[in-house]
Amino acid sequence: MLSHSWLGRQSSLRTVSMQNYELDLMVRFVPSEETLRRVPTAKVSGLFGAKIQQVCKRQKRPVPFIITICVREVERRGMDEVGIYRVSGSASDLNKLKKSFETNSYEAEQLLKEVDIHSVTGILKLYLRELPEALFTDALYPKLFEIINSSEMDASSKRQNLITMFRQLSSQNQQIVLFLLAHMSKVNQQEHVNKMSLHYLATVFGPTLPRPCSNSNQQHRDPLAAGTVDVMTLAGILYQYLQCFVSGELRTLMPPPPGLPSQRS
């Protein structure tokens, strides 16, 4: 277990005993207000770090090209991959893909077909992670946090309140979220092969889709406890929305997400 004495800003060597083995770790604690900080891109035509509404307007698409093309590639050759979205991709591939998506969408589309599938999922997660504002918005997160951690609501009431909150998102954000939830639902349908349960998917995408803003007030003085609560809450929020989507409660809120693109933008 992590010790509170490890919460130092400088790296330190720690040893963890594991049955007949000892594991040496270099540990450094970074508060969540730093890890959650997002710096918007200064490029007028930038992609990573740009507001998703601006990207959609520029591309004349309801869902950004990078999201739809990555989803298409995963559904083409990654649905049976064990640990899809959990396994990290190659750092060099991610750098190449990021540069390609920023400069040449055709080149990026071709490169996606060549790299390891975990690099495809990695670039999608990176794009979502670098958004200046999460898809569930900074304004909505405190309300979602309150609902998911409420001790006064039963499971049914929480889900109904979460659906009410979902309706407060812009129609564009709703459509993008629904597009991603539909994809995650398809991935989960192959759980018997890829081992990706709804819980695993919620854990992977929780820190990117519903994400607390970097200047949000910590509700706990203990930084480790606050970070743990946030991680559990993020996964819990997305898990509930995934369940709502699978059950059909969310799909009735708006028209189906758009089809996948056959050509580049």
C-alpha positions in Angstrom: 0.0 0.0 0.0 1.1 3.5 -0.7 2.3 5.4 2.4 1.5 9.0 3.1 5.2 9.4 3.9 5.8 8.9 0.1 4.0 12.1 -0.9 7.1 14.1 -1.7 7.7 16.3 -4.7 11.2 14.9 -5.1 11.8 11.4 -6.5 12.8 8.8 -3.8 13.7 5.2 -3.9 11.2 2.9 -2.1 11.1 -0.9 -1.7 7.9 -2.9 -1.7 7.9 -6.5 -0.5 5.9 -8.9 -2.6 5.9 -12.4 -1.1 9.4 -13.7 -1.9 10.4 -10.7 -3.9 11.2 -7.1 -3.4 10.4 -4.4 -5.9 12.4 -1.2 -6.0 10.4 1.9 -7.1 11.3 5.5 -7.8 8.3 7.5 -6.5 7.3 11.1 -6.9 3.9 12.6 -6.0 2.3 15.1 -8.3 -0.9 16.8 -7.1 -4.0 16.3 -9.2 -4.3 20.1 -9.8 -1.1 19.8 -11.8 -1.8 16.6 -13.7 -5.2 17.9 -14.7 -3.9 21.2 -16.0 -4.5 21.6 -19.8 -2.8 24.2 -21.9 -4.9 25.1 -25.0 -3.0 25.1 -28.3 -1.9 28.5 -29.6 -2.2 27.3 -33.2 -5.2 28.6 -35.1 -5.6 25.4 -37.0 -4.3 23.1 -34.2 -5.9 19.8 -33.3 -4.5 18.5 -30.1 -5.3 21.0 -27.3 -7.9 22.8 -29.4 -11.5 23.2 -28.3 -13.5 20.3 -29.8 -16.3 22.7 -30.9 -13.7 24.6 -33.0 -12.4 21.4 -34.5 -15.9 20.3 -35.5 -16.7 23.6 -37.1 -13.4 23.7 -39.0 -13.9 20.2 -40.3 -17.6 20.6 -40.8 -18.2 17.3 -38.9 -20.4 16.5 -35.9 -17.6 14.3 -34.6 -13.9 15.2 -35.1 -12.2 13.2 -37.9 -9.5 11.8 -35.5 -12.2 10.2 -33.3 -14.2 8.6 -36.1 -11.2 7.3 -37.9 -9.6 5.8 -34.8 -12.9 4.2 -33.8 -13.3 2.8 -37.3 -9.8 1.3 -37.2 -10.3 -0.3 -33.7 -13.6 -1.8 -34.9 -11.9 -3.1 -38.0 -9.0 -4.9 -36.4 -9.0 -4.5 -32.6 -12.2 -5.8 -31.2 -10.7 -9.2 -30.4 -7.5 -7.8 -29.0 -7.1 -8.7 -25.3 -6.8 -5.6 -23.2 -7.8 -3.2 -26.0 -7.6 0.4 -24.7 -5.7 -0.9 -21.6 -2.4 -1.7 -23.2 -0.1 1.3 -24.0 1.0 1.9 -27.6 4.5 2.7 -28.8 5.7 6.2 -27.9 7.4 6.6 -31.3 4.2 5.6 -33.1 2.2 8.1 -31.0 4.6 10.9 -31.8 4.3 10.1 -35.5 0.5 9.9 -35.4 0.2 13.1 -33.5 2.4 15.0 -36.0 0.5 13.5 -38.9 -3.0 14.4 -37.6 -1.8 18.0 -37.0 -0.4 18.4 -40.5 -1.8 15.9 -42.9 -5.0 13.9 -42.3 -4.5 11.7 -45.3 -1.1 10.7 -44.1 -2.5 10.0 -40.6 -5.3 7.8 -42.0 -2.7 5.7 -43.9 -0.4 5.5 -40.9 -3.3 4.3 -38.7 -3.6 1.2 -40.9 0.1 0.4 -40.4 0.8 0.9 -36.7 0.0 -1.5 -33.8 -3.6 -1.3 -32.8 -2.6 -0.2 -29.3 -1.0 2.9 -30.9 -4.4 3.6 -32.5 -6.2 3.5 -29.2 -3.3 5.4 -27.6 -3.6 8.4 -30.0 -7.4 8.5 -29.4 -6.9 8.6 -25.7 -4.2 11.2 -26.0 -6.5 13.5 -28.1 -9.3 13.2 -25.5 -6.8 13.7 -22.7 -5.4 16.9 -24.2 -8.8 18.6 -24.8 -8.8 22.0 -22.9 -12.2 21.0 -21.5 -13.6 17.5 -20.9 -16.6 16.5 -23.0 -18.8 16.5 -19.9 -17.6 20.1 -19.2 -16.0 21.7 -16.2 -19.3 23.2 -15.1 -21.1 19.9 -15.0 -18.4 17.9 -13.1 -19.2 19.2 -9.6 -22.8 18.1 -10.1 -21.8 14.7 -11.4 -19.5 14.3 -8.5 -22.3 15.1 -6.0 -24.7 12.7 -7.6 -22.3 9.7 -7.9 -21.1 10.1 -4.3 -24.6 10.8 -2.8 -25.5 8.5 0.1 -29.2 9.7 -0.1 -29.9 8.4 -3.6 -30.4 4.8 -4.6 -28.9 3.5 -7.9 -32.1 4.2 -9.9 -32.2 7.8 -8.7 -28.6 8.4 -9.5 -29.0 7.2 -13.0 -32.1 9.4 -13.6 -30.2 12.4 -12.2 -27.2 11.6 -14.4 -29.5 11.5 -17.5 -30.9 14.9 -16.5 -27.3 16.3 -16.3 -26.6 14.7 -19.7 -29.4 16.7 -21.2 -27.7 19.9 -20.1 -24.7 19.3 -22.4 -24.7 21.0 -25.8 -26.2 18.9 -28.6 -22.7 18.6 -30.1 -21.1 17.3 -26.9 -24.0 14.9 -26.5 -23.5 13.5 -30.0 -19.7 13.0 -29.5 -20.2 11.3 -26.1 -22.9 9.1 -27.6 -20.6 8.2 -30.4 -17.9 7.1 -28.0 -20.4 5.3 -25.7 -21.7 3.3 -28.8 -18.1 2.3 -29.6 -17.4 1.2 -26.0 -20.6 -0.8 -26.0 -19.4 -2.6 -29.2 -16.0 -3.3 -27.6 -17.8 -4.7 -24.5 -19.9 -7.0 -26.7 -16.6 -8.9 -27.4 -15.7 -9.1 -23.7 -15.5 -12.9 -23.9 -12.5 -12.4 -26.2 -11.0 -9.0 -25.4 -11.6 -9.1 -21.6 -12.9 -5.5 -21.6 -15.8 -5.2 -19.2 -17.8 -2.0 -18.7 -15.8 -1.5 -15.5 -12.5 -1.7 -17.4 -13.7 0.7 -20.1 -15.0 3.2 -17.5 -11.7 3.0 -15.7 -9.8 3.7 -18.9 -11.9 6.5 -20.2 -13.1 8.0 -16.9 -10.1 10.4 -16.5 -10.8 11.9 -20.0 -14.5 12.1 -20.7 -15.8 13.3 -17.3 -12.8 15.1 -15.9 -12.5 17.7 -13.1 -11.1 21.0 -14.1 -7.6 21.8 -12.9 -8.7 24.7 -10.7 -11.6 22.8 -9.0 -11.5 23.0 -5.2 -10.3 19.8 -3.5 -12.9 18.5 -1.1 -10.3 16.7 1.0 -7.2 18.1 2.6 -5.4 14.9 2.1 -4.1 15.1 -1.5 -3.7 11.3 -1.9 -7.3 10.7 -0.6 -8.6 13.5 -2.9 -6.9 12.0 -5.9 -8.3 8.5 -5.1 -11.8 9.8 -4.7 -11.6 11.6 -8.0 -10.4 8.5 -9.8 -13.1 6.4 -8.3 -15.7 9.0 -9.1 -14.6 9.5 -12.7 -14.9 5.7 -13.3 -18.2 5.6 -11.5 -19.7 8.4 -13.6 -18.7 6.8 -16.9 -19.8 3.4 -15.8 -23.3 4.6 -15.0 -23.5 6.4 -18.4 -22.3 3.2 -20.1 -25.0 1.2 -18.3 -27.6 3.8 -19.4 -26.5 3.6 -23.0 -26.5 -0.2 -23.0 -30.0 -0.3 -21.5 -31.2 2.2 -24.1 -32.0 5.1 -21.7 -29.5 7.4 -23.4 -29.9 6.4 -27.0 -33.5 7.8 -27.0 -32.3 11.3 -26.1 -31.2 12.3 -29.6 -30.7 10.9 -33.2 -28.1 8.1 -33.6 -24.5 9.2 -34.0 -23.2 9.8 -37.5 -21.8 7.1 -39.7 -18.1 6.6 -39.9 -16.3 8.5 -42.7 -15.3 6.7 -45.9 -12.8 9.3 -46.8 -10.6 11.9 -45.1 -11.8 15.3 -44.3 
